[in-house]
Amino acid sequence: MSAGANRLLYDLKQLRAAWDEAAVEWKDQVARDFEAEFLAPLEDRVQSTARAMDKLVDVLEKAKRDCS
């Protein structure tokens, strides 16, 4: 996995940990809405982005080899 993708996933993990900590006290409808509307989609997008970054690294490495 690329360094950029690793960093992105690490930061997502940190965000999730902070959210889980906040969710211990924040249990109302606003919290549930926030998680559903913002956090869950963000997690999906970050995962997709990390996979795309890894594919891009592979493509760029192949292009570099092919052009050398």
QUIRA-V78744 format. One record per backbone hydrogen bond with DSSP energy under -0.5 kcal/mol. NH is the residue of the N-H (numbers start at 1). CO is the residue of the C=O. If there is no record, write none. Layout:
NH|CO  NH|CO
//
This chain:
6|2  7|3  8|4  9|5  10|6  11|7  12|8  13|9  14|10  15|11  16|12  17|13  18|14  19|15  20|16  21|17  22|18  23|19  24|20  24|21  25|22  26|22  27|25  32|28  33|29  34|30  35|31  36|32  37|33  38|34  39|34  40|35  42|38  43|39  44|40  45|41  46|42  47|43  48|44  49|45  50|46  51|47  52|48  53|49  54|50  55|51  56|52  57|53  58|54  59|55  60|56  61|57  62|58  63|59  64|60  65|61  66|62  67|63  68|64  68|65
//
